[in-house]
Amino acid sequence: MDTTKPRLIEAWDLPQAWFFAIKTIYESGVLFKVESGSEITDTKKIAMVLSISHPENRPLLHEQAPCDLAYIENTYLDYLFEDTKTKEESYTYGQRLRKPVDQIQKVIEGYKRVKGTRQNTIVVRIPQDLDEPEPPCLTIIDTEIMDGRLVFYPYFRSWDCFAGLPANLAGLQYLKEYMAMEIGVAPGATVAMSKNLHLYQRQFGHVEQVIYR
């Protein structure tokens, strides 16, 4: 089996995407031993393209996801949208998206001028992150307007499928809906990519309870 070949996972909405992804990794993922970073452990992983046709459908979270909408709305959106960070944080996604250039606003303004463009890519990672012990997992959010809908193409260098994916995709959906409203288009699909979408060994029991209940 070619362990570098990306797997295509197609889903209708975000809850289905999470379920399909954790099931695919648990049943056919390959072993990846993490030797550096925030957690040294064994994982199962796949390289993945996750195509979600209707990410706007509610609810945004699977009923068994390890986070709830209150966490997304009260905590995670600040991390994703706001340009501040605590003393304990070396960065937040929101700080990277807003400073030194407010990329969210720039993309909105760019699409208001020209909708048929391929140039509106939001960049999270910077070269100095190579010196960080834990650089951002979310690397870029590429965007495009197709058929009057704003489409997101996020790329994650590493992605915790069980705990991170549901919060990340729900937060990005809120961001997409806000941007689409400001631009004057509808929110569209999400096509997410990662070379290392994974489950930690400590999560295997929780995943079994979800997929084999």
C-alpha positions as CSV (number, residue, x, y, z in Angstrom):
1,M,0.0,0.0,0.0
2,D,1.3,3.5,-0.9
3,T,1.2,5.3,2.4
4,T,1.8,8.7,0.8
5,K,-1.1,8.5,-1.6
6,P,-3.9,10.9,-0.4
7,R,-7.2,9.4,0.5
8,L,-10.3,11.2,-0.8
9,I,-13.1,11.4,1.8
10,E,-16.4,12.9,0.5
11,A,-19.0,14.0,3.0
12,W,-22.3,15.9,2.9
13,D,-21.8,18.0,6.1
14,L,-19.3,18.5,9.0
15,P,-20.7,15.8,11.4
16,Q,-20.5,13.2,8.6
17,A,-17.0,14.4,7.6
18,W,-15.8,13.8,11.2
19,F,-17.3,10.4,11.4
20,F,-16.0,9.2,8.0
21,A,-12.6,10.6,8.8
22,I,-12.1,8.9,12.2
23,K,-13.5,5.7,10.9
24,T,-11.2,5.7,7.8
25,I,-8.1,6.4,10.0
26,Y,-9.0,3.8,12.6
27,E,-9.7,1.1,10.1
28,S,-7.0,1.7,7.5
29,G,-4.6,4.3,8.8
30,V,-0.9,3.6,9.0
31,L,1.4,3.8,12.0
32,F,3.2,7.1,12.5
33,K,5.5,7.3,15.5
34,V,5.6,11.0,16.7
35,E,9.2,11.8,17.9
36,S,8.9,15.5,18.4
37,G,6.2,18.1,19.2
38,S,3.7,18.5,21.9
39,E,3.0,14.8,22.4
40,I,5.5,11.9,21.8
41,T,3.3,8.9,21.1
42,D,2.1,6.4,18.5
43,T,-0.6,7.5,16.1
44,K,-2.5,6.2,13.1
45,K,-2.6,8.5,10.2
46,I,-3.6,9.1,6.5
47,A,-2.8,11.7,3.9
48,M,-6.2,13.1,3.1
49,V,-8.4,15.3,0.9
50,L,-11.7,15.9,2.7
51,S,-14.4,17.3,0.4
52,I,-17.5,18.6,2.2
53,S,-20.3,19.7,-0.1
54,H,-22.6,21.3,2.4
55,P,-20.6,22.4,5.5
56,E,-23.2,25.1,6.2
57,N,-25.7,22.5,7.4
58,R,-26.6,22.6,11.0
59,P,-25.7,21.2,13.4
60,L,-22.0,21.9,12.8
61,L,-20.8,19.2,15.3
62,H,-21.5,15.5,15.5
63,E,-23.4,14.6,18.7
64,Q,-20.4,12.6,20.0
65,A,-17.7,15.2,19.1
66,P,-15.5,16.0,22.1
67,C,-16.4,19.7,22.0
68,D,-19.6,21.6,21.9
69,L,-20.9,24.7,20.2
70,A,-20.5,26.8,23.3
71,Y,-16.7,26.1,23.2
72,I,-16.6,27.0,19.5
73,E,-18.6,30.3,20.0
74,N,-17.1,31.4,23.3
75,T,-13.5,30.3,23.0
76,Y,-12.3,29.0,19.7
77,L,-13.7,31.8,17.6
78,D,-11.6,34.3,19.6
79,Y,-8.5,32.2,18.8
80,L,-9.4,32.2,15.1
81,F,-10.7,35.7,14.7
82,E,-9.1,38.1,17.2
83,D,-5.6,39.7,16.9
84,T,-4.7,39.2,20.5
85,K,-2.9,36.5,22.5
86,T,-2.1,35.7,26.1
87,K,1.4,35.8,27.7
88,E,1.4,32.0,27.5
89,E,0.8,31.9,23.8
90,S,3.5,32.5,21.2
91,Y,0.8,33.1,18.6
92,T,-2.9,32.5,17.8
93,Y,-4.5,31.9,14.4
94,G,-6.4,35.2,14.8
95,Q,-3.2,37.2,15.4
96,R,-1.6,35.7,12.3
97,L,-4.7,36.4,10.2
98,R,-5.0,40.0,11.4
99,K,-1.4,41.2,11.8
100,P,0.7,42.7,10.4
101,V,-1.9,42.7,7.6
102,D,-5.6,42.0,8.2
103,Q,-5.8,39.2,5.6
104,I,-9.4,38.5,6.3
105,Q,-10.4,42.1,5.4
106,K,-8.0,42.2,2.4
107,V,-9.6,39.1,0.9
108,I,-13.1,40.5,1.5
109,E,-12.1,43.8,-0.2
110,G,-10.3,41.9,-3.0
111,Y,-13.4,39.8,-3.8
112,K,-15.6,42.9,-3.8
113,R,-13.5,44.3,-6.6
114,V,-13.0,41.0,-8.6
115,K,-14.7,37.8,-7.9
116,G,-13.0,35.8,-10.7
117,T,-9.5,35.8,-9.1
118,R,-7.2,33.0,-7.9
119,Q,-5.0,35.2,-5.8
120,N,-6.8,35.4,-2.4
121,T,-4.8,33.0,-0.2
122,I,-4.7,33.6,3.5
123,V,-1.3,32.5,5.1
124,V,-1.0,31.4,8.7
125,R,2.5,30.1,8.8
126,I,5.7,32.2,8.6
127,P,9.3,31.2,8.0
128,Q,10.2,31.8,11.7
129,D,7.9,29.0,12.6
130,L,10.7,26.6,11.7
131,D,12.3,27.6,15.0
132,E,9.0,27.0,17.0
133,P,8.7,23.8,19.1
134,E,5.0,23.6,17.9
135,P,4.4,25.6,14.7
136,P,0.8,26.2,13.6
137,C,-1.1,23.1,12.3
138,L,-3.2,25.3,10.0
139,T,-0.9,26.5,7.3
140,I,-3.0,28.3,4.7
141,I,-6.7,29.0,3.9
142,D,-6.9,29.2,0.1
143,T,-10.1,30.6,-1.3
144,E,-12.1,30.8,-4.5
145,I,-15.5,31.9,-5.6
146,M,-17.3,29.3,-7.7
147,D,-20.9,29.5,-8.9
148,G,-21.5,32.5,-6.6
149,R,-20.2,30.7,-3.5
150,L,-17.1,31.2,-1.4
151,V,-15.1,28.0,-1.2
152,F,-12.4,27.3,1.5
153,Y,-9.4,25.1,0.8
154,P,-7.6,24.9,4.2
155,Y,-4.3,22.9,4.5
156,F,-3.1,21.5,7.8
157,R,0.5,20.2,8.2
158,S,-0.7,18.0,11.0
159,W,-4.3,17.5,12.2
160,D,-5.8,15.8,15.2
161,C,-8.8,14.2,13.6
162,F,-10.7,13.3,16.8
163,A,-10.4,16.5,18.9
164,G,-9.1,19.1,16.5
165,L,-11.0,18.6,13.3
166,P,-14.5,19.2,14.5
167,A,-13.6,22.5,16.2
168,N,-11.4,23.6,13.4
169,L,-13.9,23.0,10.6
170,A,-16.8,24.5,12.6
171,G,-14.7,27.6,13.3
172,L,-13.6,27.9,9.7
173,Q,-17.3,27.6,8.7
174,Y,-18.2,30.6,10.8
175,L,-15.3,32.5,9.3
176,K,-16.4,31.6,5.8
177,E,-20.0,32.6,6.4
178,Y,-18.9,36.0,7.8
179,M,-16.6,36.6,4.8
180,A,-19.2,35.5,2.3
181,M,-21.8,37.8,3.8
182,E,-19.4,40.7,3.7
183,I,-18.5,39.9,0.0
184,G,-22.1,39.4,-1.0
185,V,-22.0,35.8,-2.0
186,A,-23.2,32.5,-0.4
187,P,-20.9,30.2,1.6
188,G,-19.8,27.2,-0.4
189,A,-17.9,23.9,0.0
190,T,-14.9,23.2,2.2
191,V,-12.1,21.1,0.7
192,A,-9.6,20.4,3.5
193,M,-6.2,18.8,3.0
194,S,-3.5,17.3,5.3
195,K,-0.5,15.1,4.9
196,N,-1.0,13.8,8.4
197,L,-4.6,13.5,9.6
198,H,-4.2,11.4,12.7
199,L,-5.6,9.7,15.7
200,Y,-3.6,9.5,18.9
201,Q,-3.2,6.1,20.6
202,R,-5.0,7.4,23.7
203,Q,-8.0,8.2,21.5
204,F,-8.5,4.8,20.1
205,G,-11.0,3.6,22.7
206,H,-13.1,6.8,22.3
207,V,-13.1,6.3,18.5
208,E,-14.3,2.7,18.9
209,Q,-17.2,3.9,21.0
210,V,-18.3,6.3,18.3
211,I,-17.9,4.1,15.2
212,Y,-19.0,0.8,16.6
213,R,-21.7,1.8,19.1
